[in-house]
Amino acid sequence: MEIRTKRVYDEPAASDGYRVLVDRLWPRGLSKEKADVDLWAKQVAPSAELRKAFHHEDMPFDDFVTAYRAELAANASAVDELRGEIAGHKVVTLLYAMNDTEHNHAGLLRDALEG
């Protein structure tokens, strides 16, 4: 299985395969039809507190990485549940709303799912 990441605001493509939204909040201004999401896995998104610290309180990305990995480790059953949901799909695309395509949680989640 190949796991990719992509902004949810980018146009859906057939090559995306199974599309999984991994944000806790639904993306602003985006209809469910336009998002074309197969699964909304908000249980593996960063907690509200961590999201706020990173997005609004200027938490350094390295600190965010450490904290989010700790959240994923503490929530291993949700990660395992998502792993089961995506099993059997050749391509899975983890969707996120953030503007920064390099510094976001989707890549960290991909690493956890692959590990």
VMD Tcl script that draws the C-alpha trace (Angstrom):
set ca {
  {0.00 0.00 0.00}
  {1.17 3.50 -0.82}
  {0.20 6.24 1.63}
  {0.29 9.80 0.31}
  {-0.55 13.18 1.79}
  {-2.40 16.03 0.13}
  {-4.22 19.23 0.99}
  {-7.97 18.62 1.10}
  {-8.49 21.87 -0.84}
  {-6.57 20.48 -3.85}
  {-8.68 18.93 -6.57}
  {-9.52 15.26 -5.96}
  {-7.94 12.89 -8.45}
  {-8.57 9.25 -9.30}
  {-4.91 8.60 -8.44}
  {-5.65 9.59 -4.80}
  {-7.20 6.20 -4.17}
  {-8.95 5.99 -0.78}
  {-9.19 9.55 0.60}
  {-8.99 9.98 4.38}
  {-9.46 13.35 6.09}
  {-7.20 13.41 9.15}
  {-8.19 16.76 10.68}
  {-10.32 17.10 13.81}
  {-12.34 19.97 12.30}
  {-14.08 19.96 8.94}
  {-12.22 22.26 6.50}
  {-13.75 25.73 6.24}
  {-15.73 26.53 3.15}
  {-15.47 23.03 1.68}
  {-18.57 21.01 0.95}
  {-18.57 17.27 1.55}
  {-19.20 16.70 -2.14}
  {-16.22 18.81 -3.24}
  {-13.95 17.24 -0.60}
  {-14.72 13.75 -1.90}
  {-13.68 12.11 1.37}
  {-14.09 8.36 1.86}
  {-13.37 8.43 5.60}
  {-13.06 11.15 8.22}
  {-10.56 9.89 10.79}
  {-10.69 12.71 13.32}
  {-9.73 10.34 16.17}
  {-6.09 10.35 14.94}
  {-5.86 14.11 14.43}
  {-3.88 16.24 16.88}
  {-5.83 17.12 20.02}
  {-7.54 20.51 20.16}
  {-4.93 21.71 22.65}
  {-2.00 20.64 20.47}
  {-3.58 22.07 17.33}
  {-4.13 25.40 19.07}
  {-0.57 25.51 20.41}
  {0.88 24.80 16.97}
  {-1.40 26.97 14.84}
  {-2.13 29.89 17.16}
  {0.61 29.99 19.79}
  {3.63 29.48 17.52}
  {4.74 26.14 18.94}
  {7.98 25.15 17.13}
  {7.48 22.30 14.68}
  {10.02 20.07 16.45}
  {8.03 20.41 19.68}
  {4.82 19.67 17.77}
  {6.39 16.52 16.27}
  {7.35 15.24 19.71}
  {3.94 16.02 21.22}
  {1.93 14.56 18.31}
  {3.97 11.37 18.26}
  {3.28 11.03 21.99}
  {-0.45 11.52 21.35}
  {-0.38 8.84 18.64}
  {1.47 6.44 20.94}
  {-1.09 7.04 23.70}
  {-3.89 6.51 21.18}
  {-2.46 3.38 19.54}
  {-5.88 1.73 19.29}
  {-7.16 4.55 17.06}
  {-4.07 4.26 14.85}
  {-4.60 0.50 14.63}
  {-8.28 1.05 13.81}
  {-7.33 3.40 10.97}
  {-4.72 0.93 9.77}
  {-7.51 -1.67 9.56}
  {-9.84 0.74 7.73}
  {-7.25 1.46 5.02}
  {-6.03 -2.11 4.64}
  {-6.70 -3.54 1.22}
  {-6.42 -0.23 -0.62}
  {-3.54 0.13 -3.07}
  {-3.29 3.89 -2.59}
  {-4.44 5.91 0.43}
  {-4.26 9.70 0.56}
  {-4.28 11.40 3.95}
  {-5.97 14.78 3.57}
  {-5.26 17.85 5.72}
  {-6.38 21.49 5.54}
  {-3.21 23.26 6.60}
  {-1.45 25.56 4.11}
  {2.04 24.33 4.98}
  {2.69 21.21 2.93}
  {5.93 20.35 4.75}
  {5.15 21.07 8.40}
  {1.89 19.30 9.19}
  {0.64 16.22 11.00}
  {-0.35 14.15 7.94}
  {3.23 13.13 7.19}
  {3.79 12.16 10.81}
  {0.61 10.09 10.77}
  {1.71 8.43 7.53}
  {4.97 7.44 9.25}
  {3.03 5.98 12.20}
  {0.74 4.00 9.90}
  {3.67 2.64 7.92}
  {5.72 1.81 11.02}
}
mol new
graphics top color blue
foreach p $ca { graphics top sphere $p radius 0.5 }
foreach p [lrange $ca 0 end-1] q [lrange $ca 1 end] { graphics top cylinder $p $q radius 0.2 }
display resetview
